[in-house]
Amino acid sequence: MIIPYLVQKIAYWPFRLLFVIFLHMKVRGRENCKNLTGPLIIAVNHKDYTDGPILTTSLPFWSKLFPPRSLIVSHMYYLPILHFFVKITGNMPVDKAKDGDLGKALRAPIKSL
């Protein structure tokens, strides 16, 4: 758990700067996250594959919620180029269960909570 924490803390400012400059990211209501404690689920409305890093850099730097965990579809999680990075930043692979069993698909995320 210490590795994702350190990696996310180190990557926080460079990624935040990139998102602010290139994606024009603005965070409103960050003060509402000050006293939050986990475990909790923050659900984002998927716009693209940057949701996890954007969510992480949207939290206050000294948040008690670090290191957050993100779910990533397993075909992206196991891509050779991304696998190391997504693994050390605390992402977990998830896929739709072929038989429709949601419990099976969410076993790892539930265990993490």
C-alpha positions as CSV (number, residue, x, y, z in Angstrom):
1,M,0.0,0.0,0.0
2,I,3.0,2.3,0.5
3,I,4.1,2.1,-3.1
4,P,0.8,3.4,-4.6
5,Y,0.8,6.2,-1.9
6,L,4.3,7.3,-2.7
7,V,3.9,7.1,-6.5
8,Q,0.6,9.1,-6.4
9,K,2.1,11.7,-4.1
10,I,5.1,12.2,-6.4
11,A,3.0,12.2,-9.5
12,Y,0.3,14.5,-8.1
13,W,1.8,17.9,-9.0
14,P,3.2,17.1,-12.5
15,F,-0.1,15.4,-13.5
16,R,-2.2,18.3,-12.0
17,L,-0.1,20.8,-13.9
18,L,-0.6,18.8,-17.2
19,F,-4.4,18.6,-16.6
20,V,-4.7,22.3,-15.8
21,I,-2.6,23.4,-18.8
22,F,-3.8,21.0,-21.5
23,L,-7.3,19.9,-20.3
24,H,-8.1,23.2,-18.6
25,M,-9.1,21.3,-15.5
26,K,-10.9,23.3,-12.8
27,V,-11.9,21.8,-9.5
28,R,-14.9,23.2,-7.6
29,G,-15.9,22.3,-4.1
30,R,-12.5,20.7,-3.1
31,E,-13.1,22.1,0.4
32,N,-16.0,19.6,0.8
33,C,-13.5,16.8,0.7
34,K,-11.4,18.0,3.7
35,N,-13.0,15.9,6.4
36,L,-13.9,12.8,4.3
37,T,-12.5,9.5,5.6
38,G,-12.6,6.2,3.9
39,P,-13.5,3.7,2.9
40,L,-15.8,5.3,0.4
41,I,-16.7,5.0,-3.2
42,I,-16.4,8.0,-5.5
43,A,-18.1,7.2,-8.9
44,V,-17.2,9.2,-11.9
45,N,-19.2,9.5,-15.1
46,H,-16.7,8.1,-17.6
47,K,-15.8,10.5,-20.3
48,D,-12.5,8.8,-21.2
49,Y,-9.6,6.8,-19.7
50,T,-8.1,9.7,-17.7
51,D,-10.9,9.6,-15.0
52,G,-8.6,7.9,-12.5
53,P,-5.7,10.3,-12.7
54,I,-8.0,13.3,-12.9
55,L,-9.9,12.2,-9.8
56,T,-6.7,11.6,-7.9
57,T,-5.4,15.1,-8.7
58,S,-8.7,16.6,-7.9
59,L,-8.5,15.5,-4.3
60,P,-6.7,17.8,-1.8
61,F,-3.0,16.9,-1.7
62,W,-3.1,16.1,2.0
63,S,-6.4,14.1,1.8
64,K,-7.0,11.2,4.1
65,L,-8.3,9.4,1.0
66,F,-4.8,8.7,-0.4
67,P,-4.0,6.4,-2.0
68,P,-7.2,6.2,-4.0
69,R,-7.9,3.0,-5.9
70,S,-9.4,3.1,-9.4
71,L,-11.0,0.4,-11.5
72,I,-9.7,-0.1,-15.0
73,V,-11.1,-2.4,-17.6
74,S,-8.8,-5.4,-17.7
75,H,-7.9,-5.1,-21.4
76,M,-6.3,-1.8,-20.6
77,Y,-4.8,-3.0,-17.3
78,Y,-2.8,-5.7,-19.0
79,L,-1.5,-3.7,-21.9
80,P,2.3,-4.1,-21.7
81,I,3.0,-0.4,-22.0
82,L,0.6,0.7,-19.3
83,H,0.6,-2.3,-17.0
84,F,3.5,-1.3,-14.7
85,F,2.2,2.3,-14.3
86,V,-1.5,1.4,-13.7
87,K,-0.4,-1.3,-11.2
88,I,1.9,0.9,-9.1
89,T,-0.7,3.7,-9.0
90,G,-3.3,1.4,-7.3
91,N,-5.6,0.5,-10.2
92,M,-7.5,-2.8,-10.2
93,P,-8.6,-4.7,-13.3
94,V,-12.4,-5.3,-13.6
95,D,-14.5,-6.8,-16.3
96,K,-18.2,-7.6,-16.8
97,A,-18.9,-11.1,-15.6
98,K,-19.8,-13.2,-18.6
99,D,-22.6,-14.8,-16.7
100,G,-24.0,-11.5,-15.4
101,D,-22.8,-12.2,-11.9
102,L,-21.9,-8.7,-10.6
103,G,-20.5,-10.1,-7.4
104,K,-17.9,-12.0,-9.3
105,A,-16.9,-9.0,-11.3
106,L,-16.5,-6.8,-8.3
107,R,-14.8,-9.3,-6.0
108,A,-11.4,-7.5,-6.0
109,P,-12.8,-4.0,-5.5
110,I,-15.0,-5.2,-2.7
111,K,-12.0,-6.9,-1.0
112,S,-10.0,-3.6,-1.4
113,L,-12.7,-1.6,0.4
